[in-house]
Amino acid sequence: MSLRLFLCMAILAGLLAACGVSDVPPQSVRITPAVILPTATAASKAAPPTQPSLGPTAVPTEGPAAARVNGHPVPLAEFEKNVVRRQAEMTKQGINLTTTEGTAALAEMRRQILEGMIEQELIDQQVAQQGITVTQAEVDAAISQSIADSGGVDAFNKYLSNVAGMTVEEYREGQREGMLTQKMIEQVTRNVPMTGEQVHARHILLNTKAEADSLLAQLRAGADFAVLAQRFSKDTITSAGGGDLGWFPRGGLFDAALEQASFDLQPGQISGVVPSDLGGQTVYHIVQVVERDPARALSDDALLAARRMAFQRWLDDLKALAKIERLVQ
């Protein structure tokens, strides 16, 4: 299940790819040319721990709610505002929201936004419970860096005003909440191992079982795996390299059936015909494991995937234990 967080998906990618806060795309904000956000000075960047901090916000006064999470409301007004913004984006993309497909896409968009806001509320509750805070200086520095990266205040204002309409305070609050979420992600994923069991495998992808059975018989008769992959595999990305998939850990491959078959083999062994679902179509693999390593250093991409999975498991556990009332569709 992929993350659908209202604010933290870009933060998670940026964090786990070792990017700074400034790499997080700014929230959509309308800032008039007269408004200049404060520039962080050297003194503010080095602010002492006693500086007042921006911690989690208090539970808002109960009003119309789109959902309630452990008794905390997800404001209906915020939900509808997010829907309006996303609907405008869909219209700009040429999606006709009056068609059957458009109506279905609109309903799915609303569902995703609601789930994202529910997930963000769960994270916010954990942030509050664990006493995670960000300082005013941290928020100011992040905003100033975004302005600098945009080429100055005018360019920043122009970009934000062309994306959507938000107030400066909405932008600042979004930045603050995003930074709190980032600190939560760091805490949750800090113990993810840097190594893991991995296999180095190659495969042949075929469209029919008859083709797969024919090639499997040739392989068992001594045919060269790489040569057959080059000639017959439908995987145009790996076929030129003899079907080489490289090294990957558990959970690191695009196809669960192919991955399981790979981890079931020892070096040199060839699988039987392995059916799998690829975009709604049944395809067939033949797999050969080249090498195995019980504790190989994870690549950057594999480590990113492992940390995403760890954070998602943590979030799924929170949702399973939470009392969630969904009040809109």
NORGIVEN-V176412 format. One record per residue. N is the residue number from 1. SS is DSSP state (~ for helix, > for strand, _ for the rest). BURIAL is 1 if it has 16 or more other C-alpha atoms within 10 Angstrom, else 0. D_CENTER is the distance of its C-alpha to the mean C-alpha in Angstrom with 1 decimal. Layout:
N_SS_BURIAL_D_CENTER / N_SS_BURIAL_D_CENTER
//
This chain:
1___0_9.9 / 2___0_6.4 / 3___1_5.2 / 4___1_7.4 / 5___1_8.4 / 6___1_10.9 / 7___1_10.6 / 8___1_8.1 / 9_~_1_4.6 / 10_~_1_6.8 / 11_~_1_8.6 / 12_~_1_6.4 / 13_~_1_6.2 / 14_~_1_9.7 / 15_~_1_10.9 / 16_~_1_10.1 / 17___0_11.5 / 18___0_14.5 / 19___0_14.5 / 20___0_16.3 / 21_~_1_15.8 / 22_~_1_17.5 / 23_~_1_14.7 / 24___1_12.7 / 25___0_13.8 / 26___1_16.6 / 27___1_16.7 / 28___1_19.2 / 29___1_22.5 / 30___1_26.1 / 31___1_28.2 / 32___0_31.8 / 33___0_33.5 / 34___0_35.6 / 35___0_32.7 / 36___0_31.8 / 37___0_29.3 / 38___0_30.7 / 39___1_30.3 / 40___1_29.6 / 41___0_32.7 / 42_~_0_33.2 / 43_~_0_34.6 / 44_~_1_31.7 / 45_~_0_29.3 / 46___0_31.6 / 47___0_32.1 / 48___0_33.6 / 49___0_31.9 / 50___0_34.3 / 51___0_32.8 / 52___0_31.8 / 53_>_0_28.0 / 54_>_1_25.6 / 55___1_24.5 / 56___1_22.8 / 57___0_24.6 / 58___0_27.2 / 59___0_26.9 / 60___0_27.8 / 61___0_31.1 / 62___0_30.8 / 63___0_30.8 / 64___0_29.6 / 65_>_1_26.3 / 66_>_1_23.7 / 67_>_1_22.9 / 68_>_1_24.0 / 69_>_1_22.0 / 70___0_24.5 / 71___0_27.0 / 72_>_1_24.9 / 73_>_1_24.8 / 74_>_1_21.8 / 75_>_1_24.0 / 76_~_1_24.8 / 77_~_0_25.5 / 78_~_0_22.0 / 79_~_1_20.6 / 80_~_0_23.1 / 81_~_0_22.5 / 82_~_1_18.9 / 83_~_1_20.1 / 84_~_0_22.7 / 85_~_0_20.5 / 86_~_1_18.1 / 87_~_1_21.3 / 88_~_0_22.8 / 89_~_0_19.9 / 90_~_1_20.4 / 91_~_0_24.1 / 92_~_0_23.8 / 93___0_21.9 / 94___0_25.1 / 95___1_23.9 / 96___0_27.1 / 97___1_26.2 / 98___0_29.7 / 99___0_29.5 / 100_~_0_28.6 / 101_~_0_25.3 / 102_~_0_24.6 / 103_~_0_25.4 / 104_~_0_23.1 / 105_~_1_20.2 / 106_~_1_21.2 / 107_~_0_21.3 / 108_~_0_17.8 / 109_~_1_16.5 / 110_~_1_18.5 / 111_~_1_17.2 / 112_~_1_13.5 / 113_~_1_14.5 / 114_~_1_16.6 / 115_~_1_14.2 / 116_~_1_11.7 / 117_~_1_14.9 / 118_~_1_16.0 / 119_~_1_13.0 / 120_~_1_13.4 / 121_~_1_17.1 / 122_~_1_16.7 / 123_~_1_15.0 / 124_~_1_17.7 / 125_~_1_20.3 / 126_~_1_19.3 / 127_~_1_19.3 / 128_~_0_22.8 / 129_~_0_24.0 / 130___0_23.2 / 131___0_24.7 / 132___1_21.8 / 133___1_22.9 / 134_>_1_22.6 / 135_>_1_25.8 / 136_~_1_27.0 / 137_~_1_27.5 / 138_~_1_23.8 / 139_~_1_22.8 / 140_~_1_25.7 / 141_~_1_24.8 / 142_~_1_21.2 / 143_~_1_22.6 / 144_~_1_25.4 / 145_~_1_23.2 / 146_~_1_21.3 / 147_~_1_24.8 / 148_~_0_26.0 / 149_~_0_23.2 / 150_~_0_23.9 / 151___0_27.6 / 152___0_29.1 / 153_~_1_29.4 / 154_~_1_30.8 / 155_~_0_28.1 / 156_~_1_25.4 / 157_~_1_27.2 / 158_~_1_27.7 / 159_~_1_24.1 / 160_~_1_23.0 / 161_~_1_25.9 / 162_~_0_25.1 / 163_~_0_21.6 / 164___1_22.5 / 165___0_24.9 / 166___1_24.1 / 167___0_26.4 / 168_~_1_26.3 / 169_~_0_25.9 / 170_~_0_22.9 / 171_~_1_21.3 / 172_~_1_22.4 / 173_~_1_21.2 / 174_~_1_17.7 / 175_~_1_17.8 / 176_~_1_19.3 / 177_~_1_16.9 / 178_~_1_13.9 / 179_~_1_15.9 / 180_~_1_16.7 / 181_~_1_13.2 / 182_~_1_12.6 / 183_~_1_15.8 / 184_~_1_14.8 / 185_~_1_11.8 / 186_~_1_14.4 / 187_~_0_16.8 / 188_~_1_14.9 / 189_~_1_13.8 / 190___0_17.0 / 191___0_18.8 / 192___0_16.6 / 193___0_19.2 / 194___0_19.4 / 195_>_1_21.3 / 196_>_1_21.3 / 197_>_1_23.3 / 198_>_1_22.8 / 199_>_1_24.7 / 200_>_1_25.7 / 201_>_1_26.4 / 202_>_1_27.3 / 203_>_1_27.6 / 204_>_1_29.5 / 205_>_1_27.9 / 206_>_1_30.5 / 207___0_30.8 / 208___0_33.6 / 209_~_1_34.8 / 210_~_0_38.2 / 211_~_0_36.9 / 212_~_1_34.9 / 213_~_1_38.1 / 214_~_0_40.2 / 215_~_1_38.1 / 216_~_1_37.7 / 217_~_0_41.5 / 218_~_0_41.8 / 219_~_0_39.5 / 220_~_0_41.6 / 221___0_44.6 / 222___0_43.5 / 223___0_41.7 / 224___0_39.3 / 225_~_1_35.6 / 226_~_1_34.4 / 227_~_0_37.1 / 228_~_1_36.4 / 229_~_1_32.6 / 230_~_1_33.6 / 231_~_0_36.0 / 232_~_1_34.4 / 233___1_30.7 / 234___1_28.8 / 235___0_25.7 / 236___0_26.5 / 237___0_23.9 / 238___1_25.4 / 239_~_1_28.9 / 240_~_0_30.5 / 241_~_0_29.6 / 242___1_31.2 / 243___1_28.1 / 244_>_1_26.6 / 245_>_1_23.0 / 246_>_0_23.2 / 247_>_1_22.2 / 248_>_1_19.3 / 249_>_1_18.7 / 250___1_18.3 / 251___0_14.9 / 252___1_14.5 / 253___1_16.1 / 254___0_15.2 / 255___0_18.1 / 256_~_0_18.8 / 257_~_0_22.5 / 258_~_1_22.9 / 259_~_1_21.1 / 260_~_0_23.4 / 261_~_1_26.4 / 262_~_1_25.7 / 263_~_1_25.6 / 264___0_28.8 / 265___1_30.7 / 266___0_32.6 / 267___0_33.2 / 268___0_35.3 / 269___0_34.9 / 270_>_1_34.0 / 271___1_32.5 / 272___1_34.0 / 273___1_32.6 / 274_>_1_29.0 / 275_>_1_28.0 / 276_>_1_24.4 / 277_>_0_22.6 / 278_>_0_21.1 / 279___0_20.1 / 280___0_22.8 / 281_>_0_25.4 / 282_>_0_26.9 / 283_>_1_27.2 / 284_>_1_28.9 / 285_>_1_28.2 / 286_>_1_30.6 / 287_>_1_29.1 / 288_>_1_30.8 / 289_>_1_29.7 / 290_>_1_30.9 / 291_>_0_30.1 / 292_>_1_28.5 / 293_>_0_27.7 / 294_>_0_27.2 / 295_>_0_25.6 / 296_>_1_24.3 / 297_>_1_22.2 / 298___1_18.6 / 299___0_17.6 / 300_~_0_15.0 / 301_~_0_12.6 / 302_~_1_13.6 / 303_~_1_13.3 / 304_~_1_9.8 / 305_~_1_9.2 / 306_~_1_11.7 / 307_~_1_10.3 / 308_~_1_6.9 / 309_~_1_9.5 / 310_~_1_11.8 / 311_~_1_9.9 / 312_~_1_9.2 / 313_~_0_12.9 / 314_~_0_14.0 / 315_~_1_12.5 / 316_~_0_14.0 / 317_~_0_17.2 / 318_~_0_17.4 / 319_~_0_17.2 / 320_~_0_19.8 / 321_~_0_22.2 / 322___0_21.8 / 323___0_24.3 / 324_>_1_22.4 / 325_>_1_24.6 / 326_>_1_23.1 / 327___0_25.8 / 328___0_24.7 / 329___0_23.6
//
